[in-house]
Amino acid sequence: MASQPEAPAVGIAAFTDARTTALASSKERYTERVHRETVEFLRQQGFRVVDGMAALRAPGAAIFGLRSSAEVRQVAAEFAREGVDCLVLGCGSWSDPMLSVHMVREANLPVCLHTASDPQLSGAGVTALTAVGSSLWEVAPNSHALTHERVREDKAPIATWVRGVAALQRMRRSSILLWGGSYCLKMDHLQDDFPRLKSFLIGDLLNEDQYLLVRGAERILAEEPKRISRFLDWAQEAGLQITCDAAMLTPESLARQVALYLAARDRLDALAEENVIAVSIKCQPELSVDWGTTACSLPAFLPLYQDSEGSRRMQPTVCEGDTKGALTCALLGLIAPQVPPLFGDLKDITESGFVISNCGAAATFWANCGQGRPLQGVTWAAQCQGATGGAVGYHSPPAQVTVARLVRMAGEYSLQLGVGQITKMPAPMQAEINWGLHWPHTTIDLGIDPYLLLRAAGSNHYCATLGDRAAEIACACREAGIRLQRIDSNEGLRQVLESVPRRWPG
């Protein structure tokens, strides 16, 4: 079974002056101390740190920092062997900027320049950092040189940057899987430019026919019915409330939905070498009508960390062949791997917030936001659409959330982003729900004019993760060259509207 993603891997190195006449023991000790403090800080953040100086310099060596191109190549090779995601380069005192340029060229990874100011060195760290940064812009050996980050003193922004750019680097080495392809119900905004996406954002986009899941489900129904009963027993022990009826969620259609989920798990296990980090199930109409049962069990349960068959890799899941939705969820899932991303429709936009409610299921984590039993507060009851099947529903509890959505406007990508609060759905609104009564509902308040959001929304599908992850997402977008659009203020929404091209690009 697939494991959870590994911690981000950070390569770290420090530099010193190549001139023998400029060397001073106090400067070298300062460079070493700042370097080791940064290494320890990054480890405390849960990152895997590859210390480029460890094999090169003994503690207390007269010369600590890198000071030649040969040493740079040696350390860059070590970073490559260890598979680091990004670099943190120390600029605590003066060194030839071209050494850092060589490192960025050799490693070809996102880079953060860090300095701390020692009064005894008369601000030499600022001098070094700005000289290196401007040299990276001037030479521009790769895109990372142009998007490099700069941090002074406080190390917390380094951790934020690492989480963002490491998530992007993992995406570039991973795959998105679209069962049934794209798009669904002729929704053009769910389509995309696959070759272009693979050039800067994702390693591969895999398309498989939904028949593979149907065949697997029918095999499980015929040959492994005990797997279905074990899953249902486990789910009810975890808090799930199942309500069958005579028309939609019959015992037979319930078993078919569980079998489809198990078939999807089996297929993901078979594709382990593809490193799939998010999936989409098209569902409509091939499964919901032609096969006769909706695929709501996939977005509900694939994002779980465990099920009746043990620990599993959390798999962000979207519906309807939504490529940009899957990519957004993949990014959120890599930045905050402990939180299965939320995905769903903008069901309503009101003064009290907007409602995300998918058409039959969303990640069940959001029923209690990780508190209590895994499926506490989750119901499985009759679906309101499709031939047969059940919807997996809940109402999310209050929590801080980051809402995000990758969009494309006249061929250009941007990412809409906002930080807000999950609020309790007003009783009158809840009482009025008829269509989709048993769907999952999450009400989010961004503190904005609902009419502006209605005009500026880049999709009817949005995604979310817990907490404030705006800074990490911004780092990933900057590295990828994706423009941010803030949707958590009226001014930001107005800027989105102003950014809409006024002329047809063709």
Backbone torsions as a table, in degrees:
resi	resn	phi	psi	omega
1	MET	NA	145.0	-177.7
2	ALA	-69.1	145.9	179.8
3	SER	-97.3	172.0	175.5
4	GLN	-68.3	154.3	179.6
5	PRO	-57.5	143.8	177.1
6	GLU	-68.9	158.2	178.1
7	ALA	-63.5	149.1	175.7
8	PRO	-54.8	141.1	-179.1
9	ALA	-106.7	125.8	-175.5
10	VAL	-116.9	127.2	171.4
11	GLY	-94.7	135.0	-176.7
12	ILE	-133.2	137.0	-179.8
13	ALA	-146.4	161.5	177.6
14	ALA	-129.8	157.5	-175.7
15	PHE	-126.2	156.9	176.1
16	THR	-142.0	177.7	-175.1
17	ASP	-72.6	134.9	178.3
18	ALA	-79.4	-12.9	-177.8
19	ARG	-85.2	122.9	-179.1
20	THR	-63.5	-31.4	-178.5
21	THR	-72.7	-14.7	-177.5
22	ALA	-97.1	-4.0	-176.5
23	LEU	-74.4	141.9	176.0
24	ALA	-145.4	137.8	-176.5
25	SER	-61.1	-37.9	-179.7
26	SER	-62.2	-38.9	179.3
27	LYS	-67.2	-41.2	179.8
28	GLU	-66.7	-39.6	179.1
29	ARG	-66.5	-38.0	177.7
30	TYR	-64.3	-45.5	178.6
31	THR	-59.8	-43.0	179.6
32	GLU	-65.4	-43.3	-178.0
33	ARG	-62.9	-47.0	179.7
34	VAL	-62.4	-40.6	178.8
35	HIS	-60.2	-49.5	-177.1
36	ARG	-67.6	-35.1	175.9
37	GLU	-64.3	-38.8	179.4
38	THR	-69.0	-40.4	176.3
39	VAL	-58.1	-47.6	-178.6
40	GLU	-64.6	-41.1	178.1
41	PHE	-59.9	-46.2	-178.4
42	LEU	-64.1	-37.9	176.9
43	ARG	-65.6	-39.1	178.2
44	GLN	-64.9	-24.2	177.0
45	GLN	-79.0	-3.2	178.7
46	GLY	91.7	9.1	179.3
47	PHE	-85.1	153.6	169.8
48	ARG	-86.7	115.9	-174.3
49	VAL	-102.7	127.8	173.2
50	VAL	-105.9	105.3	-176.7
51	ASP	-82.8	106.7	-177.3
52	GLY	-66.5	-17.3	-177.4
53	MET	-92.0	-14.0	-170.1
54	ALA	-59.0	-47.4	-178.0
55	ALA	-84.5	-15.7	-174.2
56	LEU	-90.2	-34.1	-174.6
57	ARG	-129.9	132.1	172.4
58	ALA	-77.3	151.0	177.5
59	PRO	-54.1	133.1	178.2
60	GLY	78.4	12.8	179.6
61	ALA	-59.1	145.8	-177.2
62	ALA	-57.2	-39.7	175.3
63	ILE	-115.8	121.1	-175.4
64	PHE	-100.0	-49.2	-172.6
65	GLY	-75.4	163.2	174.9
66	LEU	-68.0	138.2	-176.8
67	ARG	-142.4	16.7	176.4
68	SER	-150.4	158.0	178.9
69	SER	-65.1	-34.2	179.1
70	ALA	-63.3	-42.2	178.2
71	GLU	-66.0	-38.3	177.5
72	VAL	-60.6	-45.7	179.6
73	ARG	-62.6	-38.4	179.8
74	GLN	-62.7	-45.4	-179.2
75	VAL	-70.9	-39.2	177.7
76	ALA	-60.8	-37.7	177.5
77	ALA	-65.0	-37.6	177.0
78	GLU	-64.4	-41.4	177.5
79	PHE	-61.3	-40.8	179.6
80	ALA	-64.7	-43.1	179.5
81	ARG	-62.1	-35.8	-177.0
82	GLU	-86.4	-5.1	176.5
83	GLY	64.1	44.3	-179.0
84	VAL	-70.8	154.3	-179.2
85	ASP	-90.8	-27.1	-174.3
86	CYS	-161.5	169.9	-176.3
87	LEU	-121.9	142.1	167.9
88	VAL	-118.9	116.0	-176.6
89	LEU	-109.0	124.1	-179.5
90	GLY	-79.0	129.1	177.7
91	CYS	-123.2	53.5	-174.9
92	GLY	-75.2	-25.1	178.2
93	SER	-150.2	174.1	-173.3
94	TRP	-63.3	138.0	168.4
95	SER	-149.1	160.3	178.0
96	ASP	-59.7	119.4	-178.5
97	PRO	-56.0	-29.2	-177.4
98	MET	-64.2	-23.6	175.7
99	LEU	-63.9	-42.8	176.9
100	SER	-67.2	-37.3	176.8
101	VAL	-61.3	-43.2	176.5
102	HIS	-58.0	-44.4	-178.5
103	MET	-62.2	-45.5	-179.3
104	VAL	-65.3	-37.6	177.2
105	ARG	-65.6	-48.4	-176.6
106	GLU	-64.9	-46.4	-175.1
107	ALA	-78.7	-34.3	179.4
108	ASN	53.0	54.3	-178.3
109	LEU	-135.8	159.3	173.6
110	PRO	-55.2	142.4	-173.1
111	VAL	-134.3	138.1	174.8
112	CYS	-119.4	126.7	175.3
113	LEU	-93.6	129.9	-177.5
114	HIS	-127.3	137.5	175.0
115	THR	-140.4	156.4	171.9
116	ALA	-132.5	140.6	-172.4
117	SER	-93.2	118.1	173.6
118	ASP	-98.5	117.1	-178.9
119	PRO	-55.0	-30.0	-178.9
120	GLN	-69.6	-18.1	179.4
121	LEU	-100.4	9.9	173.2
122	SER	55.6	44.3	176.5
123	GLY	69.6	22.7	-177.4
124	ALA	-61.7	-26.3	179.5
125	GLY	-63.7	-41.9	178.2
126	VAL	-64.2	-42.0	177.6
127	THR	-59.3	-46.6	-178.5
128	ALA	-64.7	-45.7	-176.5
129	LEU	-63.1	-45.8	-178.2
130	THR	-69.4	-32.3	176.4
131	ALA	-67.3	-42.0	178.9
132	VAL	-67.7	-46.7	-178.1
133	GLY	-60.1	-45.4	179.9
134	SER	-68.2	-31.2	176.1
135	SER	-67.4	-37.3	176.4
136	LEU	-62.7	-40.2	177.1
137	TRP	-66.9	-39.8	-177.0
138	GLU	-66.7	-48.8	-176.4
139	VAL	-78.7	-41.3	179.0
140	ALA	48.4	60.0	-179.4
141	PRO	-68.6	-18.8	176.2
142	ASN	-162.4	178.0	-177.3
143	SER	-65.5	-30.7	-178.5
144	HIS	-64.0	-32.1	177.6
145	ALA	-63.3	-35.4	-178.5
146	LEU	-77.6	-29.6	-176.2
147	THR	-101.0	12.2	-175.7
148	HIS	-58.1	152.0	178.2
149	GLU	-102.1	155.4	177.4
150	ARG	-130.2	128.9	-178.5
151	VAL	-131.9	134.4	177.3
152	ARG	-119.5	136.4	174.6
153	GLU	64.6	-92.1	-173.3
154	ASP	-56.7	125.1	-177.1
155	LYS	-85.4	-14.5	-176.7
156	ALA	-55.5	-41.4	178.4
157	PRO	-61.6	-24.6	177.3
158	ILE	-64.4	-44.6	-179.6
159	ALA	-62.7	-41.8	177.1
160	THR	-59.8	-46.4	-179.9
161	TRP	-62.3	-43.9	-179.4
162	VAL	-59.4	-47.1	-179.3
163	ARG	-60.1	-39.0	-179.5
164	GLY	-70.6	-52.4	-175.2
165	VAL	-74.3	-30.4	176.7
166	ALA	-66.3	-37.2	175.9
167	ALA	-60.7	-43.4	177.8
168	LEU	-62.8	-44.0	179.7
169	GLN	-62.5	-38.9	177.3
170	ARG	-65.4	-38.7	177.4
171	MET	-60.2	-41.2	-178.3
172	ARG	-66.9	-14.1	177.5
173	ARG	-108.8	12.3	-172.9
174	SER	-127.0	-177.0	-176.6
175	SER	-130.3	151.1	167.4
176	ILE	-108.6	138.2	-178.0
177	LEU	-115.0	125.1	179.0
178	LEU	-112.1	101.0	174.6
179	TRP	-76.1	116.6	-177.8
180	GLY	93.1	-3.2	177.1
181	GLY	73.1	-160.5	-178.7
182	SER	-141.2	139.3	17.6
183	TYR	-121.5	178.6	-177.5
184	CYS	-114.5	143.9	174.8
185	LEU	51.1	32.4	176.1
186	LYS	56.2	36.8	176.1
187	MET	-89.6	102.7	-173.2
188	ASP	-61.7	-31.8	-176.9
189	HIS	-71.2	-5.9	175.1
190	LEU	-88.4	-11.6	176.6
191	GLN	-81.1	170.4	-177.7
192	ASP	-163.7	176.0	179.1
193	ASP	-101.6	91.6	-172.9
194	PHE	-61.6	-48.3	179.0
195	PRO	-58.4	-39.5	179.9
196	ARG	-66.3	-42.0	178.4
197	LEU	-59.9	-38.0	179.9
198	LYS	-72.7	-13.0	179.2
199	SER	-81.0	-20.0	-174.5
200	PHE	-144.8	-11.6	-170.6
201	LEU	-127.5	-37.6	-174.8
202	ILE	-137.7	147.4	-178.7
203	GLY	-66.9	-47.6	-178.7
204	ASP	-154.1	154.4	174.9
205	LEU	-121.7	110.3	-174.7
206	LEU	-96.8	137.0	175.7
207	ASN	-117.0	128.2	175.1
208	GLU	-133.4	145.2	177.1
209	ASP	-70.3	144.0	178.4
210	GLN	-66.3	-14.0	178.3
211	TYR	-59.6	-31.7	177.8
212	LEU	-59.4	-38.5	178.2
213	LEU	-74.1	-38.9	177.7
214	VAL	-60.4	-46.3	179.6
215	ARG	-61.4	-42.3	178.5
216	GLY	-65.4	-40.7	180.0
217	ALA	-65.0	-42.7	-179.1
218	GLU	-67.9	-32.0	174.7
219	ARG	-65.9	-42.5	179.3
220	ILE	-64.6	-41.8	177.9
221	LEU	-59.8	-39.3	-175.9
222	ALA	-83.6	-36.1	-170.4
223	GLU	-112.7	-21.8	-175.2
224	GLU	-133.7	52.2	-177.5
225	PRO	-62.3	-24.3	-180.0
226	LYS	-66.4	-27.5	175.5
227	ARG	-61.9	-37.8	179.8
228	ILE	-67.0	-47.7	-179.0
229	SER	-65.6	-35.9	177.9
230	ARG	-65.3	-39.4	178.3
231	PHE	-64.2	-45.2	-178.9
232	LEU	-64.2	-40.1	177.1
233	ASP	-61.9	-46.2	180.0
234	TRP	-61.6	-45.8	-176.4
235	ALA	-62.8	-40.6	-180.0
236	GLN	-70.9	-33.9	173.9
237	GLU	-65.9	-29.2	179.1
238	ALA	-81.9	-0.5	174.5
239	GLY	115.9	-5.8	-176.7
240	LEU	-67.6	134.4	176.1
241	GLN	-107.4	116.0	-176.8
242	ILE	-105.9	130.0	177.7
243	THR	-125.6	103.6	178.4
244	CYS	-84.8	161.0	177.6
245	ASP	-143.4	-177.7	-174.5
246	ALA	-89.1	-7.9	-173.8
247	ALA	-118.5	-52.2	-172.8
248	MET	-100.3	-67.1	-179.9
249	LEU	-93.5	71.3	175.1
250	THR	-79.2	163.5	175.2
251	PRO	-54.3	-33.3	-179.3
252	GLU	-70.5	-45.8	-179.5
253	SER	-70.5	-31.7	174.5
254	LEU	-61.0	-45.6	179.4
255	ALA	-63.4	-37.7	179.0
256	ARG	-65.5	-40.0	178.8
257	GLN	-66.0	-41.0	177.2
258	VAL	-65.5	-42.3	179.8
259	ALA	-62.1	-38.0	178.6
260	LEU	-65.1	-40.2	176.9
261	TYR	-62.2	-46.7	-179.5
262	LEU	-64.7	-36.2	177.3
263	ALA	-64.8	-37.8	177.4
264	ALA	-65.1	-40.9	176.2
265	ARG	-60.3	-46.0	179.9
266	ASP	-60.7	-41.3	-178.7
267	ARG	-66.8	-39.0	177.4
268	LEU	-65.0	-37.2	175.4
269	ASP	-61.8	-40.5	-179.7
270	ALA	-67.6	-23.9	-178.6
271	LEU	-100.9	22.7	-174.8
272	ALA	-55.2	-36.3	-178.1
273	GLU	-67.8	-17.7	178.8
274	GLU	-81.4	-10.2	-180.0
275	ASN	50.5	61.6	180.0
276	VAL	-75.4	124.9	-176.6
277	ILE	-112.0	-2.8	173.1
278	ALA	-166.3	149.7	-179.4
279	VAL	-132.6	158.5	171.5
280	SER	-128.5	142.2	171.6
281	ILE	-116.0	121.1	-176.0
282	LYS	-67.7	-44.7	174.2
283	CYS	68.7	-67.2	-171.7
284	GLN	-88.6	131.9	-4.4
285	PRO	-98.9	0.4	-170.6
286	GLU	-61.4	-41.0	178.7
287	LEU	-89.6	-49.8	-173.2
288	SER	-64.8	-29.7	-178.6
289	VAL	-112.2	-58.3	-172.8
290	ASP	-67.4	-46.7	176.2
291	TRP	-76.3	-26.9	172.2
292	GLY	99.0	3.9	-179.4
293	THR	-147.2	135.0	179.8
294	THR	-69.9	158.4	-175.5
295	ALA	-99.7	30.5	-173.2
296	CYS	-64.0	-18.7	179.8
297	SER	-67.4	-23.8	-177.1
298	LEU	-72.3	-56.2	177.6
299	PRO	-64.6	-21.7	179.4
300	ALA	-75.2	-45.5	-167.2
301	PHE	-113.6	-20.9	177.3
302	LEU	-60.2	-31.8	178.7
303	PRO	-77.5	4.1	177.8
304	LEU	-74.3	153.0	176.1
305	TYR	-81.9	-20.4	-179.7
306	GLN	-153.4	161.2	174.8
307	ASP	-148.6	-159.0	-176.5
308	SER	-65.7	-14.8	-177.6
309	GLU	-107.8	13.6	173.6
310	GLY	110.7	-167.8	-179.0
311	SER	-70.7	141.3	-178.0
312	ARG	-136.0	162.9	172.1
313	ARG	-75.6	129.1	176.2
314	MET	-62.5	125.6	-174.8
315	GLN	-118.8	100.1	175.4
316	PRO	-53.5	134.8	-172.6
317	THR	-136.9	132.6	176.6
318	VAL	-125.1	178.4	-176.6
319	CYS	-122.4	169.9	166.5
320	GLU	64.3	25.2	176.6
321	GLY	67.2	30.2	-175.9
322	ASP	-81.5	95.0	-177.2
323	THR	-64.0	-48.9	-178.2
324	LYS	-67.1	-31.9	174.8
325	GLY	-65.6	-41.8	178.3
326	ALA	-65.0	-40.4	178.7
327	LEU	-65.7	-40.0	178.2
328	THR	-63.3	-46.2	179.2
329	CYS	-63.9	-36.5	177.5
330	ALA	-61.6	-45.3	179.2
331	LEU	-62.1	-46.7	179.4
332	LEU	-62.7	-39.6	-179.0
333	GLY	-67.7	-28.3	177.7
334	LEU	-82.7	-33.0	177.7
335	ILE	-71.1	-41.3	179.6
336	ALA	-127.8	76.0	-172.3
337	PRO	-65.7	-14.0	178.4
338	GLN	-81.5	-7.0	-176.4
339	VAL	-118.9	111.0	172.9
340	PRO	-62.4	123.6	-177.1
341	PRO	-63.0	145.6	174.8
342	LEU	-87.1	142.8	176.6
343	PHE	-141.5	138.4	175.0
344	GLY	178.3	-179.8	-179.8
345	ASP	-80.2	150.4	164.4
346	LEU	-76.4	95.9	-175.4
347	LYS	-79.5	-31.4	178.9
348	ASP	-159.8	153.4	176.3
349	ILE	-131.6	117.6	-176.7
350	THR	-133.3	178.7	177.7
351	GLU	-62.9	-27.4	-177.7
352	SER	-91.3	2.2	178.9
353	GLY	133.7	178.7	176.2
354	PHE	-113.6	153.3	-174.2
355	VAL	-108.9	124.1	169.9
356	ILE	-96.1	120.9	-177.1
357	SER	-148.6	107.1	-177.2
358	ASN	-76.1	164.2	-170.6
359	CYS	-81.1	37.8	174.6
360	GLY	150.6	-19.1	177.4
361	ALA	-175.8	152.8	171.3
362	ALA	-147.3	171.4	-176.1
363	ALA	-50.2	120.0	-173.9
364	THR	-69.6	-11.4	173.6
365	PHE	-51.6	-34.3	-172.5
366	TRP	-78.5	-1.1	173.9
367	ALA	-70.0	-29.1	178.8
368	ASN	-141.5	8.7	178.2
369	CYS	50.7	42.3	174.2
370	GLY	86.5	1.0	-179.7
371	GLN	-98.4	142.4	176.6
372	GLY	76.3	-160.2	179.3
373	ARG	-66.9	150.0	-172.8
374	PRO	-54.9	-37.3	-175.1
375	LEU	-115.7	22.4	177.5
376	GLN	-63.1	130.5	179.6
377	GLY	84.2	3.7	-179.6
378	VAL	-96.9	135.5	176.8
379	THR	-117.8	152.4	174.0
380	TRP	-128.8	105.7	-174.0
381	ALA	-140.5	179.9	-170.8
382	ALA	-54.7	131.7	173.9
383	GLN	-77.0	155.0	-179.3
384	CYS	-101.5	5.1	-179.5
385	GLN	-148.8	167.6	-175.0
386	GLY	83.1	172.7	-178.4
387	ALA	-72.4	-49.9	175.6
388	THR	-148.3	172.9	176.1
389	GLY	125.3	171.1	-178.8
390	GLY	-121.2	155.0	173.1
391	ALA	-97.9	144.5	179.9
392	VAL	-107.1	108.0	-168.6
393	GLY	-123.7	168.6	178.5
394	TYR	-174.9	174.3	170.1
395	HIS	-123.9	121.4	-174.7
396	SER	-70.7	143.7	178.1
397	PRO	-82.8	166.7	179.7
398	PRO	-58.8	139.9	177.8
399	ALA	-172.8	157.9	172.5
400	GLN	-80.3	139.2	-177.2
401	VAL	-139.3	154.9	169.1
402	THR	-111.7	124.3	179.7
403	VAL	-101.3	137.3	-177.1
404	ALA	-147.2	156.0	176.0
405	ARG	-162.8	121.3	171.1
406	LEU	-74.3	129.6	-179.9
407	VAL	-129.9	162.7	175.8
408	ARG	-133.7	126.0	-176.4
409	MET	-125.1	113.7	-177.6
410	ALA	52.9	39.1	175.5
411	GLY	89.1	-7.9	-178.2
412	GLU	-105.1	133.6	-178.4
413	TYR	-86.8	142.7	169.6
414	SER	-145.8	170.9	179.2
415	LEU	-130.3	120.9	177.0
416	GLN	-83.9	134.2	-168.6
417	LEU	-143.8	136.1	176.2
418	GLY	-154.3	150.3	176.6
419	VAL	-115.1	128.7	-178.2
420	GLY	-152.7	-157.5	-176.3
421	GLN	-129.4	137.4	167.3
422	ILE	-74.3	129.7	178.8
423	THR	-120.1	162.7	177.3
424	LYS	-71.5	131.2	178.4
425	MET	-62.6	129.0	178.0
426	PRO	-54.8	140.1	-176.9
427	ALA	-56.1	-42.9	178.7
428	PRO	-60.7	-39.1	178.7
429	MET	-64.7	-43.5	-179.3
430	GLN	-64.9	-37.7	-178.8
431	ALA	-67.7	-24.7	-177.2
432	GLU	-85.0	-8.2	-177.8
433	ILE	-65.9	125.7	175.3
434	ASN	-123.6	-66.5	176.2
435	TRP	-69.9	122.6	-178.5
436	GLY	80.9	30.1	-178.7
437	LEU	-56.3	-37.5	-175.2
438	HIS	-97.4	11.8	177.3
439	TRP	-78.1	164.4	172.3
440	PRO	-75.2	142.7	-179.1
441	HIS	-132.7	128.8	176.2
442	THR	-131.0	116.1	-179.5
443	THR	-97.7	124.1	-174.0
444	ILE	-123.3	131.0	178.5
445	ASP	-108.2	117.4	175.3
446	LEU	-101.1	3.5	179.5
447	GLY	67.3	40.3	-173.0
448	ILE	-128.5	167.3	174.8
449	ASP	-72.6	117.9	-176.4
450	PRO	-61.1	-31.1	179.9
451	TYR	-67.4	-36.2	177.0
452	LEU	-65.5	-40.5	177.7
453	LEU	-64.7	-40.4	178.1
454	LEU	-57.4	-40.3	-178.1
455	ARG	-76.9	-29.8	-172.8
456	ALA	-100.4	-7.7	-176.5
457	ALA	-57.8	129.2	-178.5
458	GLY	-89.9	3.4	179.5
459	SER	-171.8	163.3	168.0
460	ASN	-88.5	0.1	176.8
461	HIS	-115.5	132.3	174.6
462	TYR	-132.4	161.8	-177.0
463	CYS	-126.4	162.2	-179.7
464	ALA	-155.8	157.7	170.6
465	THR	-137.3	165.0	-179.2
466	LEU	-74.6	150.0	173.7
467	GLY	79.3	-176.9	178.1
468	ASP	-96.5	103.8	-179.5
469	ARG	-113.0	17.9	-175.8
470	ALA	-60.6	-40.9	-176.4
471	ALA	-66.3	-43.3	178.8
472	GLU	-63.3	-43.0	179.2
473	ILE	-63.4	-39.7	178.9
474	ALA	-62.2	-39.8	178.0
475	CYS	-63.2	-42.8	178.9
476	ALA	-64.6	-42.6	-178.6
477	CYS	-66.6	-40.6	179.1
478	ARG	-62.5	-42.0	179.4
479	GLU	-65.5	-34.8	-178.1
480	ALA	-86.2	-9.6	-177.7
481	GLY	78.0	28.7	179.5
482	ILE	-102.9	127.6	-178.5
483	ARG	-75.8	135.8	177.1
484	LEU	-87.3	141.9	172.5
485	GLN	-126.7	111.2	-179.4
486	ARG	-79.2	130.0	179.7
487	ILE	-116.3	16.4	-179.7
488	ASP	-105.5	20.6	171.3
489	SER	-149.4	152.1	178.4
490	ASN	-63.4	-36.6	178.1
491	GLU	-64.2	-41.5	177.4
492	GLY	-62.0	-41.6	179.0
493	LEU	-65.1	-37.6	176.4
494	ARG	-64.2	-37.4	177.9
495	GLN	-65.6	-35.8	175.1
496	VAL	-60.0	-46.6	-179.5
497	LEU	-63.7	-36.7	178.9
498	GLU	-69.9	-24.1	-177.8
499	SER	-81.1	-9.5	-180.0
500	VAL	-64.5	125.8	179.8
501	PRO	-57.6	137.1	179.6
502	ARG	-91.1	-10.4	-179.6
503	ARG	-126.9	145.6	178.4
504	TRP	-66.4	125.2	-175.6
505	PRO	-69.7	-14.6	179.8
506	GLY	-72.6	NA	NA
